[in-house]
């Protein structure tokens, strides 16, 4: 069980945040060579921010790796190329667990705006990371509901993510 102390000066910590863009439309898809029909298409994108600065859109946040990194420190392929192939343009984040903070060491400047100078080391309080995680799970549940209402498959294991948060909080 992890307890969150208020001793950490939140002002000195970095802040991780996100927005989730969801687009719902219908497109004509060919089912066979002779027939076609309109089918629902739901696209989404998670945009990450550190201290209000947007991370590079050419790098896709891998939610599954993020949640796994909360359980155990290590090097994680947390960002991948927009094509979905890590080796094409992704990069690793070294995750270090401290008593009061979680640290990210990135291989490159993660920001869209390359003029932002960064030492590529970020320190997040555990309480802020937990709030971020819970908000992300809530948004993914909303997305899951949208996908289900359109008859589409959902690829995130939200129940696993909830289990990780419960394990960290000592609720099992």
N, CA, C and O of each residue as an XYZ file, in Angstrom:
688
protein
N       0.844     -1.181      0.000
C       0.000      0.000      0.000
C       0.888      1.241      0.000
O       1.888      1.302      0.715
N       0.518      2.208     -0.794
C       1.282      3.444     -0.898
C       0.480      4.551     -0.226
O      -0.706      4.721     -0.506
N       1.122      5.298      0.656
C       0.464      6.445      1.276
C       1.028      7.700      0.652
O       2.202      7.752      0.285
N       0.200      8.694      0.536
C       0.611      9.920     -0.120
C       0.772     11.019      0.910
O      -0.196     11.461      1.529
N       1.994     11.445      1.081
C       2.316     12.465      2.058
C       2.093     13.844      1.451
O       2.270     14.052      0.250
N       1.713     14.749      2.283
C       1.545     16.134      1.834
C       2.861     16.907      1.940
O       2.892     18.101      1.642
N       3.955     16.248      2.362
C       5.237     16.918      2.525
C       5.831     17.348      1.188
O       6.630     18.283      1.139
N       5.458     16.689      0.126
C       5.991     17.038     -1.189
C       5.470     18.419     -1.572
O       4.268     18.676     -1.505
N       6.369     19.294     -1.968
C       5.967     20.618     -2.412
C       5.425     20.484     -3.833
O       6.188     20.349     -4.790
N       4.094     20.522     -3.958
C       3.448     20.327     -5.257
C       3.886     21.372     -6.280
O       3.846     21.109     -7.482
N       4.300     22.548     -5.822
C       4.709     23.597     -6.749
C       6.025     23.248     -7.440
O       6.281     23.718     -8.549
N       6.862     22.429     -6.800
C       8.136     22.051     -7.383
C       8.013     20.802     -8.253
O       8.966     20.424     -8.934
N       6.867     20.173     -8.235
C       6.643     18.965     -9.013
C       6.135     19.330    -10.406
O       5.519     20.377    -10.606
N       6.404     18.455    -11.351
C       5.829     18.619    -12.683
C       4.389     18.145    -12.638
O       3.998     17.391    -11.747
N       3.602     18.597    -13.609
C       2.192     18.201    -13.654
C       1.894     17.542    -14.994
O       2.121     18.124    -16.055
N       1.381     16.314    -14.925
C       0.994     15.560    -16.110
C      -0.509     15.705    -16.299
O      -1.277     15.488    -15.361
N      -0.934     16.070    -17.503
C      -2.360     16.198    -17.797
C      -2.618     15.723    -19.225
O      -1.684     15.450    -19.979
N      -3.894     15.629    -19.585
C      -4.234     15.146    -20.917
C      -5.578     15.715    -21.350
O      -6.348     16.237    -20.544
N      -5.831     15.599    -22.629
C      -7.192     15.740    -23.146
C      -7.405     14.598    -24.126
O      -6.467     14.098    -24.746
N      -8.647     14.208    -24.244
C      -9.012     13.099    -25.119
C      -9.927     13.640    -26.201
O     -11.037     14.091    -25.918
N      -9.460     13.595    -27.437
C     -10.251     14.034    -28.587
C     -10.965     12.814    -29.160
O     -10.333     11.810    -29.488
N     -12.291     12.911    -29.277
C     -13.086     11.819    -29.833
C     -13.858     12.360    -31.029
O     -14.478     13.421    -30.952
N     -13.813     11.618    -32.141
C     -14.530     12.010    -33.346
C     -15.401     10.827    -33.779
O     -14.905      9.719    -33.984
N     -16.697     11.079    -33.913
C     -17.636     10.033    -34.324
C     -18.232     10.436    -35.669
O     -18.735     11.548    -35.831
N     -18.167      9.514    -36.635
C     -18.761      9.783    -37.947
C     -19.181      8.468    -38.575
O     -18.885      7.395    -38.050
N     -19.859      8.555    -39.682
C     -20.232      7.367    -40.450
C     -19.540      7.465    -41.795
O     -19.511      8.515    -42.437
N     -18.987      6.339    -42.194
C     -18.303      6.281    -43.478
C     -18.857      5.126    -44.293
O     -19.322      4.115    -43.767
N     -18.784      5.324    -45.592
C     -19.192      4.264    -46.500
C     -18.041      3.283    -46.621
O     -16.927      3.663    -46.980
N     -18.311      2.020    -46.321
C     -17.290      0.983    -46.418
C     -17.778     -0.122    -47.327
O     -18.935     -0.535    -47.251
N     -16.898     -0.600    -48.183
C     -17.234     -1.730    -49.040
C     -17.140     -3.014    -48.226
O     -16.105     -3.319    -47.633
N     -18.218     -3.741    -48.212
C     -18.223     -5.020    -47.525
C     -17.792     -6.113    -48.504
O     -16.999     -6.986    -48.151
N     -18.301     -6.067    -49.705
C     -17.861     -6.945    -50.787
C     -17.656     -6.060    -51.999
O     -17.817     -4.842    -51.921
N     -17.306     -6.658    -53.101
C     -17.114     -5.852    -54.305
C     -18.420     -5.255    -54.810
O     -18.417     -4.230    -55.491
N     -19.532     -5.896    -54.477
C     -20.819     -5.446    -55.015
C     -21.635     -4.629    -54.032
O     -22.473     -3.824    -54.440
N     -21.404     -4.823    -52.754
C     -22.240     -4.157    -51.759
C     -21.382     -3.299    -50.835
O     -20.199     -3.568    -50.625
N     -21.993     -2.291    -50.307
C     -21.335     -1.433    -49.337
C     -22.378     -0.889    -48.387
O     -23.576     -1.000    -48.644
N     -21.930     -0.300    -47.289
C     -22.882      0.278    -46.340
C     -22.180      1.335    -45.502
O     -20.952      1.399    -45.446
N     -22.976      2.147    -44.865
C     -22.469      3.162    -43.945
C     -22.214      2.490    -42.599
O     -23.077      1.796    -42.061
N     -21.041      2.704    -42.080
C     -20.695      2.130    -40.783
C     -20.153      3.235    -39.872
O     -19.538      4.193    -40.341
N     -20.389      3.089    -38.570
C     -19.841      4.088    -37.644
C     -18.330      3.945    -37.520
O     -17.790      2.839    -37.519
N     -17.669      5.082    -37.416
C     -16.224      5.118    -37.214
C     -15.965      6.071    -36.049
O     -16.385      7.228    -36.070
N     -15.273      5.567    -35.043
C     -14.912      6.391    -33.895
C     -13.393      6.461    -33.844
O     -12.716      5.438    -33.746
N     -12.871      7.669    -33.912
C     -11.429      7.865    -33.787
C     -11.174      8.677    -32.518
O     -12.003      9.490    -32.108
N     -10.036      8.447    -31.916
C      -9.698      9.188    -30.710
C      -8.200      9.381    -30.628
O      -7.416      8.683    -31.271
N      -7.833     10.351    -29.815
C      -6.421     10.658    -29.626
C      -6.241     11.242    -28.229
O      -6.968     12.147    -27.819
N      -5.269     10.712    -27.513
C      -4.923     11.243    -26.202
C      -3.761     12.213    -26.398
O      -2.694     11.833    -26.880
N      -3.981     13.462    -26.019
C      -2.923     14.468    -26.058
C      -2.397     14.650    -24.642
O      -3.168     14.932    -23.725
N      -1.093     14.490    -24.459
C      -0.482     14.650    -23.146
C       0.177     16.012    -23.030
O       0.638     16.597    -24.010
N       0.203     16.497    -21.788
C       0.833     17.771    -21.467
C       1.663     17.589    -20.201
O       1.236     16.911    -19.266
N       2.824     18.181    -20.172
C       3.602     18.283    -18.945
C       3.761     19.766    -18.669
O       4.311     20.514    -19.478
N       3.267     20.174    -17.512
C       3.283     21.592    -17.100
C       2.601     22.482    -18.134
O       3.012     23.621    -18.351
N       1.556     21.954    -18.768
C       0.791     22.715    -19.746
C       1.383     22.723    -21.138
O       0.776     23.267    -22.060
N       2.555     22.132    -21.315
C       3.200     22.067    -22.632
C       2.846     20.749    -23.302
O       3.040     19.675    -22.734
N       2.324     20.848    -24.517
C       1.876     19.667    -25.241
C       3.045     18.816    -25.710
O       4.030     19.314    -26.255
N       2.903     17.511    -25.479
C       3.909     16.588    -25.973
C       3.729     16.410    -27.475
O       2.643     16.636    -28.010
N       4.775     16.012    -28.135
C       4.814     15.882    -29.588
C       3.694     14.960    -30.092
O       3.556     13.829    -29.626
N       2.911     15.449    -31.035
C       1.801     14.673    -31.594
C       2.277     13.531    -32.487
O       1.500     12.627    -32.794
N       3.531     13.558    -32.904
C       4.068     12.471    -33.724
C       4.396     11.247    -32.882
O       4.749     10.197    -33.419
N       4.283     11.378    -31.574
C       4.529     10.279    -30.640
C       3.200      9.944    -29.961
O       2.548     10.825    -29.398
N       2.808      8.699    -30.014
C       1.518      8.266    -29.459
C       1.756      7.659    -28.081
O       2.585      6.765    -27.916
N       1.014      8.160    -27.094
C       1.084      7.679    -25.720
C       0.519      6.264    -25.652
O      -0.582      6.011    -26.140
N       1.275      5.335    -25.045
C       0.858      3.945    -24.925
C       0.338      3.749    -23.495
O       1.111      3.533    -22.562
N      -0.980      3.830    -23.347
C      -1.620      3.794    -22.034
C      -1.273      2.524    -21.259
O      -1.042      2.574    -20.051
N      -1.236      1.397    -21.948
C      -0.955      0.129    -21.277
C       0.424      0.156    -20.613
O       0.577     -0.321    -19.489
N       1.412      0.703    -21.289
C       2.758      0.807    -20.724
C       2.772      1.771    -19.539
O       3.461      1.534    -18.546
N       2.012      2.854    -19.648
C       1.938      3.817    -18.547
C       1.430      3.140    -17.273
O       2.040      3.265    -16.211
N       0.312      2.425    -17.389
C      -0.262      1.785    -16.202
C       0.669      0.703    -15.658
O       0.781      0.547    -14.442
N       1.328     -0.037    -16.523
C       2.281     -1.051    -16.069
C       3.435     -0.387    -15.321
O       3.936     -0.935    -14.339
N       3.858      0.788    -15.779
C       4.989      1.490    -15.151
C       4.664      1.966    -13.743
O       5.573      2.266    -12.969
N       3.395      2.037    -13.403
C       3.025      2.464    -12.055
C       3.328      1.380    -11.026
O       3.527      1.673     -9.847
N       3.360      0.144    -11.470
C       3.596     -0.977    -10.557
C       5.072     -1.237    -10.289
O       5.454     -1.643     -9.192
N       5.891     -0.999    -11.299
C       7.290     -1.403    -11.187
C       8.168     -0.414    -11.950
O       7.877     -0.095    -13.103
N       9.238      0.075    -11.324
C      10.140      0.964    -12.058
C      10.833      0.212    -13.190
O      10.953     -1.013    -13.154
N      11.277      0.942    -14.172
C      11.973      0.322    -15.290
C      11.911      1.201    -16.524
O      11.487      2.355    -16.463
N      12.334      0.645    -17.631
C      12.344      1.346    -18.919
C      11.163      0.841    -19.736
O      11.042     -0.358    -19.985
N      10.295      1.754    -20.151
C       9.054      1.385    -20.837
C       8.940      2.077    -22.195
O       9.274      3.256    -22.316
N       8.470      1.354    -23.220
C       8.209      1.976    -24.529
C       6.886      2.743    -24.470
O       5.883      2.330    -25.051
N       6.909      3.872    -23.752
C       5.686      4.596    -23.431
C       5.158      5.457    -24.583
O       4.001      5.878    -24.565
N       5.991      5.713    -25.568
C       5.561      6.498    -26.727
C       5.962      5.748    -27.985
O       7.079      5.240    -28.089
N       5.047      5.685    -28.937
C       5.317      5.004    -30.196
C       5.005      5.942    -31.351
O       4.396      6.995    -31.162
N       5.416      5.561    -32.520
C       5.152      6.344    -33.727
C       3.654      6.321    -34.043
O       2.949      5.403    -33.625
N       3.174      7.306    -34.763
C       1.761      7.354    -35.146
C       1.370      6.173    -36.026
O       0.187      5.848    -36.136
N       2.355      5.527    -36.656
C       2.040      4.363    -37.492
C       1.779      3.119    -36.637
O       1.273      2.113    -37.135
N       2.132      3.196    -35.331
C       1.899      2.077    -34.433
C       3.095      1.163    -34.249
O       3.029      0.210    -33.472
N       4.181      1.434    -34.946
C       5.372      0.598    -34.836
C       6.398      1.339    -33.982
O       6.878      2.409    -34.354
N       6.721      0.754    -32.840
C       7.627      1.415    -31.895
C       8.969      1.759    -32.539
O       9.465      2.874    -32.371
N       9.548      0.841    -33.256
C      10.862      1.055    -33.856
C      10.906      2.154    -34.903
O      11.979      2.652    -35.242
N       9.757      2.527    -35.410
C       9.696      3.567    -36.439
C       9.967      4.953    -35.858
O      10.562      5.803    -36.521
N       9.535      5.175    -34.633
C       9.726      6.520    -34.098
C       9.408      6.645    -32.628
O       9.347      7.761    -32.110
N       9.206      5.556    -31.948
C       8.895      5.628    -30.534
C      10.129      5.847    -29.687
O      11.257      5.818    -30.180
N       9.895      6.068    -28.395
C      11.025      6.172    -27.482
C      10.639      5.666    -26.103
O       9.465      5.620    -25.734
N      11.666      5.288    -25.356
C      11.485      4.754    -24.015
C      11.447      5.869    -22.984
O      12.010      6.947    -23.175
N      10.763      5.572    -21.886
C      10.789      6.433    -20.713
C      11.260      5.568    -19.555
O      10.678      4.522    -19.266
N      12.310      6.011    -18.902
C      12.760      5.317    -17.691
C      11.912      5.855    -16.543
O      11.855      7.062    -16.310
N      11.262      4.948    -15.838
C      10.374      5.314    -14.736
C      11.053      4.904    -13.434
O      11.436      3.749    -13.249
N      11.192      5.873    -12.545
C      11.824      5.645    -11.240
C      10.783      5.932    -10.165
O      10.137      6.980    -10.178
N      10.627      5.004     -9.243
C       9.675      5.173     -8.154
C      10.403      5.698     -6.919
O      11.339      5.072     -6.422
N       9.966      6.841     -6.439
C      10.452      7.365     -5.167
C       9.360      7.191     -4.122
O       8.257      6.745     -4.437
N       9.661      7.534     -2.911
C       8.670      7.401     -1.842
C       7.504      8.354     -2.080
O       6.344      7.965     -1.943
N       7.806      9.587     -2.431
C       6.761     10.590     -2.616
C       6.554     11.001     -4.066
O       5.591     11.699     -4.386
N       7.450     10.574     -4.938
C       7.387     11.020     -6.331
C       7.669      9.872     -7.291
O       8.265      8.857     -6.932
N       7.222     10.071     -8.507
C       7.521      9.170     -9.612
C       8.279     10.021    -10.632
O       7.866     11.139    -10.941
N       9.381      9.492    -11.153
C      10.212     10.262    -12.071
C      10.175      9.637    -13.456
O      10.141      8.416    -13.604
N      10.182     10.500    -14.469
C      10.320     10.067    -15.860
C      11.626     10.628    -16.394
O      11.889     11.825    -16.276
N      12.438      9.771    -16.975
C      13.628     10.196    -17.708
C      13.370      9.836    -19.165
O      13.278      8.657    -19.508
N      13.253     10.837    -20.017
C      12.930     10.588    -21.418
C      14.194     10.596    -22.258
O      15.175     11.260    -21.923
N      14.157      9.848    -23.355
C      15.317      9.754    -24.248
C      15.486     10.999    -25.103
O      16.569     11.249    -25.632
N      14.429     11.777    -25.241
C      14.482     12.953    -26.107
C      13.540     14.011    -25.565
O      12.738     13.745    -24.670
N      13.642     15.202    -26.110
C      12.722     16.267    -25.741
C      11.329     15.836    -26.179
O      11.106     15.629    -27.372
N      10.382     15.695    -25.251
C       9.070     15.161    -25.620
C       8.076     16.189    -26.159
O       6.977     15.818    -26.571
N       8.438     17.470    -26.164
C       7.467     18.508    -26.482
C       7.333     18.805    -27.973
O       8.284     18.668    -28.743
N       6.117     19.216    -28.359
C       5.860     19.643    -29.735
C       6.704     20.867    -30.066
O       7.293     20.965    -31.142
N       6.747     21.791    -29.124
C       7.507     23.018    -29.295
C       8.959     22.741    -28.908
O       9.284     22.668    -27.723
N       9.817     22.587    -29.890
C      11.220     22.225    -29.650
C      12.006     23.347    -28.977
O      13.132     23.126    -28.530
N      11.429     24.553    -28.898
C      12.143     25.647    -28.232
C      12.067     25.514    -26.710
O      12.780     26.216    -25.994
N      11.208     24.618    -26.209
C      11.115     24.386    -24.773
C      12.346     23.590    -24.364
O      12.543     22.455    -24.798
N      13.156     24.195    -23.536
C      14.375     23.524    -23.061
C      14.003     22.657    -21.864
O      13.330     23.117    -20.942
N      14.438     21.414    -21.883
C      14.130     20.492    -20.806
C      15.309     19.565    -20.555
O      15.998     19.157    -21.491
N      15.539     19.234    -19.284
C      16.598     18.262    -18.996
C      16.111     16.823    -19.221
O      16.846     15.873    -18.955
N      14.886     16.664    -19.705
C      14.286     15.354    -19.981
C      14.105     14.518    -18.718
O      14.039     13.291    -18.785
N      14.026     15.185    -17.570
C      13.726     14.515    -16.308
C      12.531     15.238    -15.695
O      12.540     16.456    -15.514
N      11.506     14.455    -15.381
C      10.288     15.024    -14.834
C       9.953     14.330    -13.531
O      10.108     13.115    -13.405
N       9.494     15.104    -12.562
C       9.148     14.587    -11.242
C       7.670     14.867    -10.987
O       7.240     16.020    -10.969
N       6.894     13.792    -10.789
C       5.466     13.917    -10.525
C       5.178     13.380     -9.126
O       5.696     12.330     -8.746
N       4.358     14.089     -8.362
C       3.978     13.540     -7.057
C       3.065     12.339     -7.299
O       2.315     12.299     -8.275
N       3.142     11.370     -6.402
C       2.290     10.188     -6.534
C       0.815     10.587     -6.520
O       0.013     10.010     -7.254
N       0.451     11.568     -5.694
C      -0.968     11.957     -5.642
C      -1.414     12.537     -6.987
O      -2.539     12.288     -7.421
N      -0.547     13.308     -7.649
C      -0.899     13.868     -8.948
C      -0.998     12.768     -9.996
O      -1.897     12.793    -10.837
N      -0.080     11.803     -9.954
C      -0.112     10.686    -10.901
C      -1.377      9.855    -10.687
O      -1.985      9.393    -11.653
N      -1.772      9.665     -9.442
C      -2.983      8.891     -9.169
C      -4.217      9.641     -9.679
O      -5.111      9.031    -10.266
N      -4.273     10.947     -9.462
C      -5.390     11.742     -9.989
C      -5.434     11.667    -11.512
O      -6.501     11.481    -12.097
N      -4.278     11.810    -12.151
C      -4.179     11.701    -13.605
C      -4.701     10.341    -14.063
O      -5.498     10.255    -14.997
N      -4.244      9.279    -13.397
C      -4.618      7.909    -13.770
C      -6.120      7.688    -13.641
O      -6.742      7.101    -14.527
N      -6.697      8.150    -12.557
C      -8.135      7.976    -12.339
C      -8.953      8.751    -13.372
O      -9.976      8.260    -13.849
N      -8.507      9.957    -13.716
C      -9.195     10.735    -14.758
C      -9.082     10.038    -16.112
O     -10.047      9.988    -16.875
N      -7.900      9.501    -16.403
C      -7.701      8.800    -17.668
C      -8.608      7.573    -17.743
O      -9.218      7.319    -18.781
N      -8.702      6.822    -16.667
C      -9.589      5.652    -16.638
C     -11.032      6.073    -16.869
O     -11.759      5.416    -17.614
N     -11.451      7.158    -16.240
C     -12.827      7.654    -16.420
C     -13.086      7.996    -17.892
O     -14.131      7.638    -18.435
N     -12.150      8.678    -18.530
C     -12.324      9.041    -19.943
C     -12.313      7.810    -20.842
O     -13.050      7.747    -21.826
N     -11.480      6.834    -20.503
C     -11.457      5.600    -21.289
C     -12.764      4.827    -21.129
O     -13.214      4.175    -22.070
N     -13.368      4.894    -19.961
C     -14.677      4.255    -19.773
C     -15.743      4.948    -20.623
O     -16.610      4.291    -21.199
N     -15.673      6.276    -20.697
C     -16.601      7.022    -21.559
C     -16.402      6.611    -23.019
O     -17.371      6.404    -23.749
N     -15.152      6.496    -23.436
C     -14.848      6.071    -24.798
C     -15.358      4.655    -25.045
O     -15.892      4.364    -26.115
N     -15.196      3.780    -24.066
C     -15.687      2.403    -24.175
C     -17.195      2.382    -24.387
O     -17.704      1.598    -25.187
N     -17.898      3.235    -23.678
C     -19.351      3.331    -23.822
C     -19.731      3.824    -25.225
O     -20.671      3.311    -25.832
N     -19.012      4.799    -25.723
C     -19.267      5.323    -27.074
C     -19.024      4.233    -28.112
O     -19.814      4.046    -29.038
N     -17.912      3.517    -27.937
C     -17.595      2.440    -28.880
C     -18.690      1.367    -28.851
O     -19.141      0.915    -29.904
N     -19.113      0.964    -27.664
C     -20.140     -0.074    -27.532
C     -21.457      0.378    -28.148
O     -22.136     -0.406    -28.811
N     -21.821      1.641    -27.933
C     -23.086      2.139    -28.480
C     -23.061      2.194    -30.008
O     -24.113      2.258    -30.644
N     -21.869      2.169    -30.593
C     -21.724      2.149    -32.050
C     -21.377      0.757    -32.571
O     -21.062      0.584    -33.748
N     -21.441     -0.232    -31.677
C     -21.184     -1.609    -32.079
C     -19.728     -1.885    -32.420
O     -19.429     -2.769    -33.222
N     -18.829     -1.130    -31.810
C     -17.409     -1.267    -32.123
C     -16.650     -1.873    -30.942
O     -17.046     -1.723    -29.787
N     -15.560     -2.555    -31.255
C     -14.732     -3.197    -30.234
C     -13.831     -2.162    -29.568
O     -13.328     -1.243    -30.214
N     -13.641     -2.334    -28.267
C     -12.799     -1.441    -27.480
C     -11.518     -2.170    -27.111
O     -11.587     -3.305    -26.639
N     -10.347     -1.564    -27.308
C      -9.093     -2.282    -27.169
C      -8.357     -2.075    -25.848
O      -7.334     -2.717    -25.613
N      -8.843     -1.211    -24.999
C      -8.164     -0.969    -23.737
C      -8.719     -1.870    -22.645
O      -9.919     -2.140    -22.608
N      -7.847     -2.335    -21.755
C      -8.255     -3.190    -20.651
C      -8.461     -2.321    -19.407
O      -7.639     -2.313    -18.491
N      -9.569     -1.596    -19.400
C      -9.859     -0.643    -18.328
C      -9.933     -1.343    -16.970
O      -9.513     -0.778    -15.961
N     -10.457     -2.552    -16.938
C     -10.548     -3.279    -15.664
C      -9.151     -3.563    -15.113
O      -8.939     -3.485    -13.903
N      -8.217     -3.884    -15.967
C      -6.822     -4.105    -15.533
C      -6.244     -2.812    -14.975
O      -5.564     -2.827    -13.949
N      -6.508     -1.697    -15.643
C      -6.009     -0.404    -15.181
C      -6.578     -0.076    -13.796
O      -5.858      0.402    -12.920
N      -7.870     -0.338    -13.610
C      -8.485     -0.106    -12.293
C      -7.829     -0.982    -11.238
O      -7.582     -0.534    -10.118
N      -7.547     -2.222    -11.593
C      -6.885     -3.149    -10.673
C      -5.509     -2.649    -10.252
O      -5.116     -2.799     -9.095
N      -4.781     -2.055    -11.188
C      -3.463     -1.502    -10.882
C      -3.603     -0.366     -9.875
O      -2.845     -0.300     -8.907
N      -4.561      0.525    -10.091
C      -4.777      1.642     -9.175
C      -5.187      1.120     -7.793
O      -4.711      1.621     -6.774
N      -6.066      0.114     -7.759
C      -6.471     -0.464     -6.483
C      -5.280     -1.096     -5.766
O      -5.148     -0.969     -4.549
N      -4.429     -1.766     -6.508
C      -3.248     -2.400     -5.901
C      -2.320     -1.344     -5.309
O      -1.808     -1.519     -4.204
N      -2.102     -0.258     -6.030
C      -1.249      0.822     -5.530
C      -1.856      1.442     -4.275
O      -1.140      1.770     -3.328
N      -3.177      1.601     -4.272
C      -3.871      2.194     -3.128
C      -4.087      1.205     -1.989
O      -4.602      1.576     -0.934
N      -3.696     -0.051     -2.197
C      -3.851     -1.052     -1.143
C      -5.250     -1.617     -1.022
O      -5.579     -2.235     -0.009
N      -6.090     -1.416     -2.047
C      -7.456     -1.944     -2.048
C      -7.491     -3.136     -3.001
O      -7.472     -2.958     -4.219
N      -7.541     -4.349     -2.452
C      -7.543     -5.513     -3.339
C      -8.689     -6.430     -3.028
O      -8.847     -7.464     -3.677
